[in-house]
């Protein structure tokens, strides 16, 4: 099901390469690796078979996605292995996740999460006939604070194959947050996207099955809970904060936690949500126009228009089209 032999098999490594290289053919390091592709894959597989594989260092970079982020890029051979691991273990872990976990999952993107939030608000408020309250939370420095020891313990409870666990150890311990040994996962690794969901699944299960919360949506480090009682949400917040701190060594961002009515507008995933519409967050809108100011490629315009189609943004769309006319 998720055996070491399956992960390091030649067919899986070759399939992983095809998926990894699909949209990266213009990158120099990928092109160099592909010149001697089979030799490089066979060499990687030999190290994995003989269990001498060691993960290489990372190259730091900064991206805008959509806000500035510091990421860490592994070598091509390491990223190839990340894809090989992901291909085998993702289907297993995905079945263990709660339905309303939406980040870095197939067919569980941002728009699905926003639509689910709107669906929950409509359902719980009886089509907006009664007041509902929303608890919105954000975890502080999410990737940078994932505890390696706790993560290893969670994996050991799910995976019984010792070699697969050892391989995960190699990937996990390939990176530390600066100044925090044995803490942190690198933004940029495909395996990191899976592992943070494995980590946060502990929280998801607690919220759904211990706290018995029905109306809950999480996207990465952002999550919302809907209730018809503000006091109940205040009590939930205390329990949630304690669980995250004691069990996962994570803390909520003090400036990004609020409890308010849905009707007053809830800021979630870059949009402010109301009963009958949603509008783009002001900071997101400003960032978008700053980036558009120096980039007049048609595909960039089409990308933003696609994003804006998910909300009430006709005036913004006309403004963008005017910039490109």
N, C-alpha and C positions, 0 to 999 in steps of 0.2 A: 504493500500500500504506500509506504513512504520509506522504503529500505535504502540503505547506503548504496547497494549494488545498482538499484534503479537510478539513483541520482547520478552516479559516475559512469553509467553505461554510455558507450559510444553513440548510440542513437539519440539518447537524451541530450548529450553534449552538442551533437550536431543540430538537433532541433532548437536547442537553446541559442546556439550561434545565429541561426536564421532569424529567430525572433529578436535577438539583441541587435543584430547588424542591419535590420530592415530599414531603419530611417537614419542610419549613422554612416553611410558610405562615404560621405565627404569629410569625415573626421580623420585627421592624420594618423592618430594612434590606432584607430580601427583599420585603416588602409594598410598600415605597416604590419599589423597582426595577420591580416588576410593574405598577404603575399606568401607566407608559408603557413597557411591555415591548418592543413592536416598535421604538419609537423608540430605546430604549437598545441593543437588539441590533443594529439597523442602524448606529448610531453606532459601536459597538465593531467591527463588521465593516468599516466604512469605514476606521477607523484601521489595522486589520490589512491591508486591501488596499493602502492607501497606505504601509504600513510606518512609521507614526508612533506606534504603540501604545507606551505606557510603563506599566509595572506600578506600582501605587500602594503606599502604605505599609501596614504591618500594625498591628493592634490587639492588644496583649498581653492574655492571659486565663489563668486558672488553672482546671484541671479535676481531677477525681478519676477516673482511668481505669486500674485501680482506685486506684492510688496518686496523690498530687498531682503534676501536671505543668504546666509553663508552656508554653502554646501561643501561636501568633501567627496571628491571623485576618485574612485579606485582605478587600478590599471585595467586594461582590457581583459586580461586573463582572469582577474578576480571578478570582474563584472559578468563575464561569461559564466563563471561558476555560480554567482548569485542567481542568474537566470535558470541554471540547471537545477539548483535547489528549489527555487520558487515553483518551477513547473511541476515538480513532484509533490511538494508538501502543501501548496496552496489549496488544492481541492479538498484535502482532508480537513485542514483547519477551518476553511470557509464554512463547512457544515456545522462546526461547533459554535459559530458566532450567532448572536441574536439577530433577528431580522432587521432591527433598526440601528445597526452599525453600518455607516455608509462610506467611509473613506477607504480608498485603495482596495476596492472590491469590484469584481466584474458586475456591471449593470447596477452599481450602487454609487453613483457619482453625486456631485453637488446638487444638481437639479432634482434628482430623485429624493434627496434628503429634504430639500426645500418644499417639494410637493407633498411629502409625507407630513411635514410640519403643518402645512396649510390644511391637509386632510384631517389631521388630528384636531386642529383648532375648530374646524367646522363641525366635526362629529361631537366633540366634548361640549361645545357651547350650544348644541342643538340648533345648528345653522345660525350661530351668532345671536341667539335669543337670550342668552344669559352670560354674565361676566365670567371670564376665566383668567387665571393668573399664570404667568410664565416665569420659571426660574431659568436664567441663562448663565452658564458658567464657561470659563476658559481655563485650561491648565497651564501653569506658568512653565515656560521653556520645556516643552513636552519632550522632544527627542533628546535634549541635552540632559534630562534627569531620569532616564530609564535606568533602573538599577540592574546590573548584570547578574548578580547573585539571585535576585528575585526572579528575573527572566529565565535563568537556567532552571530554577526550581519548577516554574510553570511548564517549561518544555519537557522536563523529566517526567512530569505527570501525564504527558500526552504521548511521548515517543519512547518506545522501549528499546529501540535499536541503538546500541552503544556507539557504533561508528557514526551514525547520523547525529547523535548528540555531540560527539566530539567535533564533528565538522561545524555544527552550529557554534560550539565554543570558540573555534578558530575565527569564525566571522565576527562573533560578538566581541571578543577580546582584541579584535584588530583596531579598535577605536576607543578612545576615552575622551570625555569632555575635558577641556583644558583645566587643570587644577583639581580634577575629580577622578581619581583612579577607580576603575571598575564601574563607571557610570557613563551613560550616554550612548546613543546610536547615531551614525552619520546620516544627515539629510543627503539624499542622493543615491543611497543603496536601495535596490529593489527589495532585498531581504529586510531592510529596516522598515519598509512599508508594511510588510507582513508581520514582523515581530512586534511592532507597536500595537497592532490589532490583537495579537495573541496576548500581549500584556494587558491591554485595556478590556479584553474580554472578561477578565476577572471582575472588573468594575461593572461591566454591563450585566453580568450574571447576578451580581449583588443587587443592583438597582431593580432588575426585573423580577428576581425570584425571592430575594430576602426582603427588600423594601416593598415589593409588590406594586411597582410603578407601571401603569399601563401606557401612559402617554409620554414617551421618552424617545428622543432622537439624538444620536451622537454622530458627529463628523470629525474624525481625528481628535483634536483636543478641545473642540467646541461641543457643548451639549445643552439641550433644553428639556425641561420637564413641565408639563401642563397640569394644573390643578384648579379646582373651583374655590380653594381656600388658601388665602395668603399665609395664615399661621401654619398650616400643614407644610407649606413649602419652606418656611423658615426652619421648621423642625427637620425636614429632609436635608436641608443645606448643612446643618450641623453633623448629621450622620454621614453624609457624603464626604464632607471635608475630613472627618476622622478616618474613614475607610481609606481614602486616597493617601493620607499621611502615614497611617500605621501599616497598611498592607502593601502599598506600592511606592511609598516614599515620594509622592507627588503632592504639589500644593496648588490650590486655586489662585488664579491671578486676582489680587485684591481690587484692581481697577476694572475688571471685566466680569464681575458678578453682579447681577441685579435681579430684582423681582418686580414685575410690573404687569399691568393688564395687557392682554393681547390687543385690545382696541386702541391702546395708546401708541402702538407701533413697536415691534420687537426686532432689534438688530441681530440678524443671524445669517452667517455665511455671505457677507458682503451686501445683503439686501435688508431693507427695513420692511417688515411684513405687517399688513393691516388686514381687516376683515375681507375686503373685496379687491385688494390690489397689493402690489409690493413695488417699492421704488429703490433705486440704487443708492447705497450708502454714499454720503457726501464725499468722504475721503477717497472712496473707490472711484467716484466720478472724476475728482480732481486728478488723481493719479493717471487715470485713463487718458485724459486730455493732455497731460504733460507728455506722456509717451507718444501720443498721436502727433504732437507738435513737430517732432523731428522725423516722423516716419509716415510717408505717404504711399506705401505699397497697398495695392488693392486687396491683397489677401489679409493684411492687418485690419483694414476697414471691415472686411467680411467677417473676420473673427470676432471683432467687437460687436458688430450688428447681431451676430449669432448669440452672443452673451446677452445682449440687451433684449432680445426677443422673449426672454423668460420673465419679463416684468413690464410695468407700465412706464415705457420710456420713449414714447413717440417723439417728444420734443428733442431729446438727446440724440435719437437716431437721425432726425432731420439736420441737426447741427453737425453731426459727423459727416453725413452725405454732402453737406454744403462745403465742408473743408476739403473734400476730395473732388468737387465738381470743377 
